[in-house]
Amino acid sequence: MSRYVVLHSAALLVAALSLIQAVKIEVHGKDNKTCIYAVLSVNFTVLYEGNGTMENATFQLPDSLSTNGSTCGGNSSAPLLNMGFGTGHSLSLNFSRTDGKFSGDVLTFTYNTSDAKLFPGAINQSMTCVKLVVVNSLMESVPLNTIYTCRSVKAIASEAVVMIFWHVGIQAFVVNGTISKNESFCKADVSTTVTPITTQASSTVAPIPTEPSPDLPAVGNYTIKNGSDPCLLANMGLQLNITNKDNQTHVININSSSTASGRCGDKHSVLVLEDTDATIWFHFFVEQAKFFLKEVKVNVTLLLNGSTTTFNCSNGSLKHWQAFVGSSYMCRNEQQLVVTDQLAINTFNVWVQPFDVKNGTFSRAEDCKANDHYIVPIAVGAALGALILIVLVIYIIGRRQNRSHGYEHF
């Protein structure tokens, strides 16, 4: 087995049906007044080298945080929100303001692979710092004296790290320690009904009807680039099929204009799609000159029985959408990717190439129908083989009986 194939030794990882609990952080100045206020939920996925395999560490921003290293800023320094947790891990965001508005500029995530609890079996045990420019990706520029609010799911990806944010509320440059009651909603929230974020991160989400089922999803065209060169291409229509604990089914079409992000590599590539209330994470691997979809993660927010509920589901034991590296995979048939017994993804008109993209276009496609063409010949061949074997056995038994009769005759 390839050293790159294993993502989580467990076949199935499920963080089932949990109410969203956001983390509240306040940074105080020398006068003990609040100067930075934040409420947010963050999920981290870090790819690291284990013992002969590439592993995924998945964890959330915990409630127990340290704000050491944070600063309110001044004439010569910008405000900085630093959230330390665990054994040497931290997430920080610095802010700037101009023309009566403030924004988050650079997001820095530092993780320590010597933490055996989060990174079991890590070969390279060291501190790693990932800096990402987050202007308009995590938070948009908003007026001073307002809280930037974004209930929708947003994903930020680098080469080895994917961070998923949801239920975010941030105010920097707080005046006189008074947190504003005015909110500036992110663009993704404009089409949904929201309420102010609290320490419980309560919100109102448009209910999803169970009857009738929505029409088939439109096909989205997604491209991930390495610099200026496309390195991953994906065309597909996606539909989430969710069953709650009361056996009620919710069907959600993923918007074909969903934001795409991810990373490309020689042996593994990631595609992250962000819709208003859902984020889907596809992880492709290479084994024996073939690529395939190895892992799928889904984070989706629903309003169930009057309360906001999040499904965090993943399956790391898949082997779908296989094709040789250097070619693409195509399937115009409807397929279903079973993530857990509660959640499945219906796919339509899939065309993907996660590796070895040339000139920004799809290579020759291996069609899923081609596999179907072999089913009948194989079945017929197996039946003929079994028939021949039966005839041969009968023939041998018959000859032996004839010989036995012959011996008795003499």
C-alpha positions as CSV (number, residue, x, y, z in Angstrom):
1,M,0.0,0.0,0.0
2,S,1.3,3.5,-0.8
3,R,2.6,5.5,2.1
4,Y,0.3,8.3,1.1
5,V,-2.9,6.4,1.1
6,V,-3.9,6.3,4.7
7,L,-5.9,9.3,6.0
8,H,-7.0,8.3,9.5
9,S,-6.6,4.7,10.4
10,A,-10.2,4.7,11.5
11,A,-12.6,4.0,8.7
12,L,-15.1,6.5,9.7
13,L,-15.0,9.7,11.7
14,V,-18.2,11.3,12.9
15,A,-18.7,14.3,15.1
16,A,-22.4,13.8,15.2
17,L,-25.3,16.3,15.4
18,S,-24.0,18.9,17.8
19,L,-25.3,22.3,18.8
20,I,-22.8,25.1,17.8
21,Q,-20.8,26.4,20.7
22,A,-18.7,29.4,19.7
23,V,-15.6,30.6,21.6
24,K,-15.8,34.1,23.1
25,I,-12.5,36.2,23.4
26,E,-11.9,39.7,24.7
27,V,-8.6,41.6,24.7
28,H,-8.3,44.3,27.4
29,G,-6.0,47.4,27.4
30,K,-4.0,48.9,30.2
31,D,-7.2,50.5,31.6
32,N,-8.8,47.0,31.6
33,K,-11.3,48.0,29.0
34,T,-12.2,45.8,26.1
35,C,-10.4,46.8,22.9
36,I,-10.9,43.7,20.7
37,Y,-14.0,41.4,20.9
38,A,-14.5,38.2,19.0
39,V,-16.8,35.2,19.0
40,L,-16.0,32.3,16.5
41,S,-15.9,28.6,15.8
42,V,-13.0,27.2,14.0
43,N,-12.2,23.6,12.8
44,F,-8.6,22.8,11.8
45,T,-7.4,20.0,9.5
46,V,-3.6,19.6,9.3
47,L,-1.8,17.2,7.0
48,Y,1.3,15.8,8.6
49,E,3.8,12.9,8.1
50,G,3.2,9.9,10.3
51,N,5.0,6.6,10.5
52,G,5.2,5.7,6.8
53,T,1.9,7.5,6.0
54,M,0.4,10.9,5.6
55,E,-2.1,11.6,8.4
56,N,-4.8,14.2,9.1
57,A,-5.1,15.9,12.4
58,T,-8.6,17.4,12.9
59,F,-9.5,19.5,15.9
60,Q,-11.5,22.5,16.9
61,L,-10.6,25.8,18.6
62,P,-11.1,25.0,22.3
63,D,-12.9,27.0,24.9
64,S,-9.8,27.3,27.0
65,L,-7.7,30.0,25.3
66,S,-4.9,32.4,26.3
67,T,-4.8,35.9,24.9
68,N,-1.1,36.4,25.8
69,G,0.6,38.2,22.9
70,S,-2.6,40.2,22.0
71,T,-2.4,43.9,21.8
72,C,-4.9,46.8,21.5
73,G,-2.5,48.6,19.1
74,G,-1.3,52.1,19.1
75,N,0.3,54.8,17.1
76,S,3.1,52.6,15.9
77,S,1.5,49.1,16.1
78,A,-1.7,47.4,14.8
79,P,-4.2,45.6,17.0
80,L,-3.5,41.9,17.3
81,L,-5.8,39.1,18.5
82,N,-3.7,36.1,19.6
83,M,-5.5,32.9,20.7
84,G,-3.1,30.4,22.3
85,F,-4.2,26.8,23.1
86,G,-2.8,23.4,23.8
87,T,0.9,22.6,23.6
88,G,2.2,25.6,21.6
89,H,-0.7,26.1,19.2
90,S,-2.0,29.5,18.4
91,L,-4.2,31.4,15.9
92,S,-3.8,35.1,15.5
93,L,-5.3,37.9,13.4
94,N,-4.0,41.4,13.0
95,F,-6.2,44.4,12.1
96,S,-5.9,47.7,10.2
97,R,-8.2,50.6,9.6
98,T,-8.6,53.2,6.9
99,D,-11.2,55.6,5.7
100,G,-13.5,54.9,8.7
101,K,-13.4,51.1,8.2
102,F,-11.4,48.2,9.8
103,S,-10.5,44.8,8.4
104,G,-8.5,41.7,9.3
105,D,-5.3,41.5,7.3
106,V,-3.1,38.5,8.1
107,L,-4.2,35.3,9.7
108,T,-1.4,33.2,11.4
109,F,-1.8,29.7,12.5
110,T,1.0,28.0,14.5
111,Y,0.9,24.3,15.3
112,N,3.2,22.0,17.2
113,T,3.5,18.5,15.8
114,S,5.2,17.3,19.0
115,D,1.8,17.4,20.6
116,A,1.2,13.7,20.6
117,K,-2.5,14.1,21.5
118,L,-3.3,16.0,18.3
119,F,-0.5,14.6,16.1
120,P,0.0,11.0,17.1
121,G,3.0,9.3,15.5
122,A,4.3,12.5,13.9
123,I,7.8,12.0,12.4
124,N,8.8,15.7,12.2
125,Q,8.1,17.1,15.6
126,S,8.4,20.8,15.3
127,M,6.6,24.2,15.4
128,T,5.1,25.2,12.0
129,C,3.8,28.7,11.3
130,V,1.3,29.3,8.4
131,K,0.6,32.9,7.4
132,L,-2.3,33.7,5.2
133,V,-3.5,37.0,3.8
134,V,-7.2,37.1,4.7
135,V,-8.5,40.3,3.3
136,N,-12.0,39.6,2.0
137,S,-11.5,35.8,2.6
138,L,-12.2,35.6,6.3
139,M,-13.6,39.0,6.9
140,E,-14.6,41.9,4.7
141,S,-13.8,45.6,5.5
142,V,-16.6,47.0,7.7
143,P,-17.3,50.4,9.3
144,L,-15.7,51.2,12.7
145,N,-17.9,50.8,15.7
146,T,-19.7,47.8,14.3
147,I,-19.3,44.0,14.8
148,Y,-18.4,42.1,11.7
149,T,-20.8,39.1,11.7
150,C,-20.7,36.0,9.5
151,R,-22.7,33.0,10.4
152,S,-22.0,31.3,7.1
153,V,-19.2,28.7,6.7
154,K,-15.9,29.9,5.3
155,A,-12.8,27.8,4.5
156,I,-9.3,29.0,4.2
157,A,-6.7,26.5,2.8
158,S,-3.0,26.4,2.5
159,E,-0.7,23.6,1.3
160,A,-1.1,21.5,4.5
161,V,-3.8,23.3,6.5
162,V,-7.5,23.8,6.0
163,M,-9.3,26.1,8.5
164,I,-13.1,26.2,8.5
165,F,-14.7,29.2,10.2
166,W,-18.4,29.7,11.1
167,H,-20.5,31.9,13.4
168,V,-17.8,34.6,13.4
169,G,-18.3,38.0,15.2
170,I,-15.4,40.4,15.4
171,Q,-15.0,44.0,16.5
172,A,-11.5,45.6,16.7
173,F,-10.9,49.2,17.8
174,V,-13.6,49.0,20.4
175,V,-14.2,52.5,21.8
176,N,-14.3,53.0,25.6
177,G,-14.7,49.3,26.1
178,T,-18.2,49.3,24.8
179,I,-19.0,46.6,22.3
180,S,-21.2,47.9,19.6
181,K,-24.8,46.8,19.0
182,N,-24.5,47.5,15.3
183,E,-23.6,44.6,13.0
184,S,-22.2,44.4,9.5
185,F,-23.1,41.1,7.9
186,C,-20.9,39.3,5.5
187,K,-22.1,38.9,1.9
188,A,-22.8,35.2,2.4
189,D,-25.3,36.0,5.1
190,V,-27.3,38.6,3.2
191,S,-29.6,36.0,1.7
192,T,-30.4,34.4,5.1
193,T,-32.1,35.7,8.2
194,V,-29.6,36.2,11.1
195,T,-29.7,37.3,14.6
196,P,-26.8,38.8,16.7
197,I,-24.1,36.3,17.7
198,T,-23.8,35.6,21.4
199,T,-21.6,33.3,23.5
200,Q,-23.9,30.5,22.5
201,A,-23.7,31.6,18.9
202,S,-27.4,31.4,18.5
203,S,-28.8,32.4,15.1
204,T,-31.7,32.0,12.8
205,V,-31.4,30.0,9.6
206,A,-34.0,29.7,6.9
207,P,-35.7,26.3,7.5
208,I,-35.0,23.7,4.9
209,P,-38.2,22.0,3.5
210,T,-38.4,18.3,3.4
211,E,-41.2,18.3,0.8
212,P,-41.0,18.6,-2.0
213,S,-37.4,17.8,-2.9
214,P,-35.5,20.5,-4.7
215,D,-34.7,20.3,-8.4
216,L,-31.4,18.7,-9.5
217,P,-28.4,20.9,-8.7
218,A,-26.7,23.0,-11.3
219,V,-23.2,21.9,-12.3
220,G,-20.5,24.1,-10.9
221,N,-17.1,24.6,-12.6
222,Y,-14.2,24.8,-10.1
223,T,-10.5,25.4,-10.6
224,I,-7.7,25.4,-8.1
225,K,-4.4,27.1,-9.2
226,N,-0.8,26.6,-8.2
227,G,0.3,30.2,-8.7
228,S,-1.2,31.1,-12.1
229,D,-1.4,27.6,-13.4
230,P,-4.6,25.4,-12.9
231,C,-3.7,22.3,-11.0
232,L,-7.1,20.8,-10.2
233,L,-10.3,20.9,-12.3
234,A,-13.7,19.8,-11.2
235,N,-17.1,20.1,-12.8
236,M,-20.0,18.6,-10.8
237,G,-23.5,19.1,-9.4
238,L,-23.8,18.3,-5.7
239,Q,-26.8,17.6,-3.4
240,L,-26.6,16.8,0.3
241,N,-29.0,14.2,1.6
242,I,-29.2,14.5,5.4
243,T,-31.2,12.3,7.8
244,N,-31.7,13.6,11.3
245,K,-32.3,11.6,14.5
246,D,-36.0,11.7,13.8
247,N,-35.5,10.1,10.4
248,Q,-36.5,13.3,8.6
249,T,-34.7,13.8,5.3
250,H,-33.4,17.2,4.3
251,V,-32.2,17.6,0.7
252,I,-29.9,20.6,0.0
253,N,-28.6,21.6,-3.4
254,I,-25.1,23.1,-3.3
255,N,-24.9,26.4,-5.1
256,S,-22.9,26.1,-8.4
257,S,-21.3,29.4,-7.6
258,S,-19.8,28.1,-4.3
259,T,-16.4,29.4,-3.5
260,A,-13.6,27.0,-4.3
261,S,-10.3,26.7,-2.6
262,G,-7.7,24.0,-1.9
263,R,-4.3,22.8,-2.6
264,C,-2.4,20.5,-5.1
265,G,0.4,18.0,-4.7
266,D,2.0,15.1,-6.4
267,K,0.3,12.5,-4.2
268,H,-2.6,14.3,-2.6
269,S,-4.8,17.2,-3.6
270,V,-7.7,18.9,-1.8
271,L,-10.8,20.7,-3.1
272,V,-12.9,22.7,-0.6
273,L,-16.3,24.1,-1.7
274,E,-18.1,26.7,0.5
275,D,-21.8,27.3,0.2
276,T,-23.8,29.6,2.5
277,D,-24.5,26.9,5.1
278,A,-22.2,24.1,4.0
279,T,-18.6,23.3,3.4
280,I,-17.5,20.1,1.5
281,W,-13.9,18.9,1.6
282,F,-12.7,16.4,-1.0
283,H,-9.3,14.7,-0.6
284,F,-7.8,12.9,-3.6
285,F,-4.9,10.5,-3.4
286,V,-2.6,8.6,-5.8
287,E,-1.8,4.9,-5.5
288,Q,-0.2,2.7,-8.2
289,A,-0.4,5.4,-10.9
290,K,-4.2,5.9,-10.3
291,F,-5.9,8.7,-8.5
292,F,-9.1,8.3,-6.5
293,L,-11.3,10.2,-4.0
294,K,-10.2,9.0,-0.6
295,E,-11.9,11.2,1.9
296,V,-14.9,13.5,2.2
297,K,-15.7,15.9,5.0
298,V,-18.9,17.9,5.3
299,N,-19.8,20.7,7.7
300,V,-23.5,21.8,7.3
301,T,-25.7,24.0,9.4
302,L,-29.5,23.4,9.7
303,L,-32.3,24.8,11.7
304,L,-34.0,21.8,13.4
305,N,-36.8,22.1,15.9
306,G,-36.1,25.8,16.4
307,S,-32.4,25.5,17.2
308,T,-29.3,25.7,15.0
309,T,-27.6,22.3,14.5
310,T,-24.3,21.5,12.8
311,F,-23.5,18.2,11.2
312,N,-19.7,17.5,11.1
313,C,-19.3,14.3,9.2
314,S,-16.3,12.6,7.5
315,N,-15.4,9.3,5.8
316,G,-11.8,8.5,5.1
317,S,-12.2,5.1,3.7
318,L,-13.6,5.9,0.3
319,K,-12.3,4.8,-3.1
320,H,-14.4,6.6,-5.7
321,W,-13.7,8.4,-9.0
322,Q,-10.7,6.3,-10.0
323,A,-8.7,7.0,-13.1
324,F,-5.0,7.0,-14.2
325,V,-2.9,10.0,-13.4
326,G,-2.7,12.1,-16.5
327,S,-6.3,11.5,-17.4
328,S,-9.6,12.7,-16.0
329,Y,-12.6,10.9,-14.5
330,M,-16.1,11.5,-15.9
331,C,-19.5,10.2,-14.9
332,R,-22.7,11.6,-16.2
333,N,-24.8,9.2,-14.2
334,E,-26.1,10.1,-10.8
335,Q,-23.9,8.7,-8.0
336,Q,-24.1,8.7,-4.3
337,L,-21.1,9.1,-1.9
338,V,-22.1,7.7,1.5
339,V,-20.3,9.8,4.1
340,T,-22.2,8.4,7.2
341,D,-25.5,6.8,7.9
342,Q,-26.8,10.3,8.4
343,L,-25.4,12.1,5.4
344,A,-24.7,11.2,1.8
345,I,-23.8,13.3,-1.2
346,N,-25.6,12.9,-4.5
347,T,-23.4,13.8,-7.4
348,F,-24.4,14.7,-11.0
349,N,-22.3,15.1,-14.2
350,V,-19.0,14.6,-12.4
351,W,-15.8,15.5,-14.3
352,V,-12.6,15.8,-12.2
353,Q,-8.9,15.9,-12.7
354,P,-7.0,16.5,-9.4
355,F,-3.5,15.8,-10.8
356,D,-1.3,16.5,-13.8
357,V,-3.4,19.2,-15.4
358,K,-1.9,20.4,-18.7
359,N,-2.6,23.8,-20.2
360,G,-5.6,24.4,-17.9
361,T,-7.8,21.8,-19.6
362,F,-9.1,18.4,-18.8
363,S,-7.2,15.4,-20.2
364,R,-8.7,12.4,-21.9
365,A,-11.6,11.2,-19.7
366,E,-12.1,7.7,-18.3
367,D,-15.8,7.3,-18.2
368,C,-17.6,5.4,-15.4
369,K,-19.8,3.8,-18.0
370,A,-16.7,2.0,-19.4
371,N,-16.6,0.0,-16.2
372,D,-20.2,-1.0,-16.7
373,H,-19.4,-2.5,-20.1
374,Y,-17.3,-5.2,-18.5
375,I,-20.0,-6.4,-16.1
376,V,-21.9,-8.5,-18.6
377,P,-18.9,-10.1,-20.3
378,I,-17.4,-10.9,-16.9
379,A,-20.7,-12.5,-15.7
380,V,-21.1,-14.5,-18.9
381,G,-17.4,-15.6,-18.8
382,A,-17.8,-16.7,-15.2
383,A,-21.0,-18.6,-16.0
384,L,-19.3,-20.4,-18.9
385,G,-16.3,-21.2,-16.8
386,A,-18.5,-22.7,-14.1
387,L,-20.4,-24.7,-16.7
388,I,-17.2,-26.1,-18.3
389,L,-15.9,-27.0,-14.8
390,I,-19.2,-28.9,-14.0
391,V,-19.0,-30.8,-17.4
392,L,-15.4,-31.7,-16.7
393,V,-16.2,-33.0,-13.2
394,I,-19.1,-35.1,-14.6
395,Y,-16.8,-36.4,-17.3
396,I,-14.1,-37.5,-14.9
397,I,-16.6,-39.1,-12.6
398,G,-18.1,-41.0,-15.5
399,R,-14.8,-42.3,-16.7
400,R,-13.8,-43.5,-13.3
401,Q,-17.1,-45.4,-13.0
402,N,-16.6,-47.0,-16.4
403,R,-13.1,-48.1,-15.5
404,S,-14.4,-49.5,-12.2
405,H,-17.1,-51.5,-14.1
406,G,-14.5,-52.7,-16.5
407,Y,-12.3,-54.1,-13.7
408,E,-15.2,-55.9,-12.2
409,H,-16.0,-57.5,-15.6
410,F,-12.6,-59.0,-15.9
